[in-house]
Amino acid sequence: SSDKGFRIERDTFGELKVPADKYYGAQTLRSVMNFPIGDSFERMP
């Protein structure tokens, strides 16, 4: 991949670029994108 800080994760809706330093995958990233709960410091580790 040309973006060293990301990895490609896939779910039933397609591909997403997930930050390489995060343990979650595509489904969690979609949830974070679609349901903005909390501030940036409260969201995901």
GULUMRO-616443 format. One record per residue: residue number from 1; x negated, z, y of N, C-alpha, C, CB in turn. Coordinates in nm, 4 decimals. Glycine has a CB too. Example, Ala and Ser with C-alpha at 12.3 -4.5 7.8 and 13.67 -1.06 7.14 Angstrom:
% residues 2
<1, <-1.3190, 0.7800, -0.5690>, <-1.2300, 0.7800, -0.4500>, <-1.3200, 0.7800, -0.3300>, <-1.1308, 0.9046, -0.4473>>,
<2, <-1.2850, 0.7080, -0.2250>, <-1.3670, 0.7140, -0.1060>, <-1.2900, 0.7870, 0.0030>, <-1.4084, 0.5725, -0.0598>>,
END
This chain:
% residues 45
<1, <-0.0839, 0.0000, -0.1186>, <0.0000, 0.0000, 0.0000>, <-0.0881, 0.0000, 0.1246>, <0.0952, 0.1217, 0.0000>>,
<2, <-0.0398, -0.0619, 0.2301>, <-0.1178, -0.0677, 0.3532>, <-0.1085, 0.0620, 0.4331>, <-0.0715, -0.1841, 0.4386>>,
<3, <-0.0078, 0.1437, 0.4063>, <0.0083, 0.2719, 0.4744>, <-0.0438, 0.3831, 0.3850>, <0.1566, 0.2968, 0.5122>>,
<4, <-0.1626, 0.4327, 0.4149>, <-0.2251, 0.5343, 0.3304>, <-0.1524, 0.6677, 0.3347>, <-0.3681, 0.5540, 0.3718>>,
<5, <-0.0770, 0.6944, 0.4410>, <-0.0074, 0.8205, 0.4551>, <0.1283, 0.8244, 0.3870>, <0.0092, 0.8514, 0.5982>>,
<6, <0.1641, 0.7159, 0.3190>, <0.2952, 0.7071, 0.2553>, <0.2829, 0.6549, 0.1134>, <0.3885, 0.6174, 0.3362>>,
<7, <0.3864, 0.6822, 0.0345>, <0.3977, 0.6218, -0.0982>, <0.5381, 0.5637, -0.1087>, <0.3695, 0.7268, -0.2133>>,
<8, <0.5557, 0.4659, -0.1944>, <0.6853, 0.4027, -0.2141>, <0.7596, 0.4758, -0.3247>, <0.6697, 0.2523, -0.2480>>,
<9, <0.8789, 0.5238, -0.2932>, <0.9675, 0.5876, -0.3912>, <1.0932, 0.5027, -0.4008>, <1.0018, 0.7366, -0.3512>>,
<10, <1.1531, 0.4991, -0.5186>, <1.2731, 0.4185, -0.5405>, <1.3885, 0.5051, -0.5890>, <1.2450, 0.3068, -0.6413>>,
<11, <1.5091, 0.4695, -0.5444>, <1.6312, 0.5292, -0.5979>, <1.7329, 0.4167, -0.6151>, <1.6866, 0.6433, -0.5035>>,
<12, <1.8585, 0.4510, -0.6397>, <1.9593, 0.3479, -0.6656>, <1.9897, 0.2619, -0.5435>, <2.0863, 0.4121, -0.7141>>,
<13, <1.9515, 0.3065, -0.4244>, <1.9758, 0.2303, -0.3028>, <1.8568, 0.1453, -0.2605>, <2.0126, 0.3232, -0.1917>>,
<14, <1.7444, 0.1596, -0.3269>, <1.6281, 0.0788, -0.2927>, <1.5026, 0.1611, -0.2744>, <1.6549, 0.0010, -0.1683>>,
<15, <1.4111, 0.1073, -0.1953>, <1.2801, 0.1691, -0.1746>, <1.2735, 0.2390, -0.0393>, <1.1689, 0.0640, -0.1851>>,
<16, <1.1954, 0.3463, -0.0368>, <1.1679, 0.4191, 0.0868>, <1.0208, 0.4563, 0.0907>, <1.2569, 0.5457, 0.0984>>,
<17, <0.9672, 0.4650, 0.2121>, <0.8306, 0.5143, 0.2292>, <0.8386, 0.6644, 0.2532>, <0.7568, 0.4413, 0.3478>>,
<18, <0.7869, 0.7407, 0.1581>, <0.7883, 0.8866, 0.1644>, <0.6485, 0.9326, 0.2052>, <0.8318, 0.9502, 0.0268>>,
<19, <0.6375, 1.0294, 0.2960>, <0.5053, 1.0802, 0.3314>, <0.4294, 1.1257, 0.2068>, <0.5176, 1.1962, 0.4315>>,
<20, <0.3044, 1.0861, 0.1972>, <0.2243, 1.1132, 0.0773>, <0.2011, 1.2616, 0.0544>, <0.0912, 1.0429, 0.0872>>,
<21, <0.2068, 1.3423, 0.1589>, <0.1797, 1.4850, 0.1428>, <0.3038, 1.5661, 0.1066>, <0.1198, 1.5396, 0.2693>>,
<22, <0.4175, 1.5016, 0.0857>, <0.5417, 1.5714, 0.0500>, <0.5666, 1.5599, -0.0995>, <0.6621, 1.5143, 0.1291>>,
<23, <0.6298, 1.6623, -0.1561>, <0.6586, 1.6643, -0.2991>, <0.7926, 1.6004, -0.3329>, <0.6562, 1.8058, -0.3498>>,
<24, <0.8791, 1.5789, -0.2332>, <1.0109, 1.5241, -0.2621>, <1.0059, 1.3720, -0.2748>, <1.1099, 1.5645, -0.1533>>,
<25, <1.1166, 1.3161, -0.3237>, <1.1244, 1.1725, -0.3474>, <1.2283, 1.1046, -0.2598>, <1.1554, 1.1460, -0.4920>>,
<26, <1.2723, 0.9872, -0.3041>, <1.3609, 0.9021, -0.2250>, <1.4967, 0.9666, -0.1995>, <1.3801, 0.7695, -0.2945>>,
<27, <1.5555, 1.0289, -0.3004>, <1.6886, 1.0869, -0.2816>, <1.6876, 1.1982, -0.1776>, <1.7419, 1.1405, -0.4139>>,
<28, <1.5862, 1.2824, -0.1810>, <1.5763, 1.3900, -0.0823>, <1.5502, 1.3339, 0.0563>, <1.4657, 1.4884, -0.1208>>,
<29, <1.4641, 1.2333, 0.0672>, <1.4373, 1.1731, 0.1974>, <1.5640, 1.1116, 0.2552>, <1.3272, 1.0671, 0.1861>>,
<30, <1.6437, 1.0451, 0.1735>, <1.7707, 0.9902, 0.2221>, <1.8633, 1.1008, 0.2720>, <1.8401, 0.9098, 0.1112>>,
<31, <1.8674, 1.2120, 0.2012>, <1.9506, 1.3245, 0.2443>, <1.9044, 1.3780, 0.3785>, <1.9484, 1.4362, 0.1401>>,
<32, <1.7754, 1.3927, 0.3962>, <1.7198, 1.4410, 0.5231>, <1.7543, 1.3434, 0.6361>, <1.5656, 1.4592, 0.5123>>,
<33, <1.7490, 1.2132, 0.6072>, <1.7797, 1.1120, 0.7083>, <1.9287, 1.1108, 0.7439>, <1.7369, 0.9738, 0.6589>>,
<34, <2.0159, 1.1346, 0.6462>, <2.1598, 1.1219, 0.6673>, <2.2295, 1.2509, 0.7081>, <2.2227, 1.0706, 0.5441>>,
<35, <2.1690, 1.3650, 0.6809>, <2.2300, 1.4937, 0.7121>, <2.1322, 1.5786, 0.7917>, <2.2733, 1.5670, 0.5832>>,
<36, <2.1234, 1.5556, 0.9236>, <2.0263, 1.6273, 1.0067>, <2.0663, 1.7735, 1.0276>, <2.0117, 1.5577, 1.1421>>,
<37, <2.0187, 1.8602, 0.9405>, <2.0498, 2.0027, 0.9476>, <1.9241, 2.0772, 0.9905>, <2.1029, 2.0562, 0.8107>>,
<38, <1.9335, 2.1593, 1.0940>, <1.8197, 2.2381, 1.1398>, <1.7257, 2.1585, 1.2284>, <1.7439, 2.2922, 1.0220>>,
<39, <1.6322, 2.2305, 1.2878>, <1.5293, 2.1673, 1.3700>, <1.4172, 2.1166, 1.2813>, <1.4745, 2.2657, 1.4757>>,
<40, <1.3206, 2.0515, 1.3412>, <1.2111, 1.9934, 1.2631>, <1.1315, 2.0994, 1.1876>, <1.1181, 1.9150, 1.3543>>,
<41, <1.1197, 2.2193, 1.2425>, <1.0434, 2.3239, 1.1749>, <1.1234, 2.3910, 1.0635>, <0.9982, 2.4281, 1.2753>>,
<42, <1.2549, 2.3684, 1.0575>, <1.3392, 2.4308, 0.9556>, <1.3739, 2.3364, 0.8411>, <1.4660, 2.4815, 1.0186>>,
<43, <1.3360, 2.2124, 0.8492>, <1.3887, 2.1126, 0.7579>, <1.3242, 2.1149, 0.6207>, <1.3725, 1.9782, 0.8171>>,
<44, <1.2153, 2.0490, 0.6032>, <1.1528, 2.0387, 0.4713>, <1.0058, 2.0777, 0.4825>, <1.1674, 1.8947, 0.4134>>,
<45, <0.9563, 2.1436, 0.3812>, <0.8134, 2.1795, 0.3845>, <0.7245, 2.0589, 0.3682>, <0.7814, 2.2804, 0.2762>>,
END
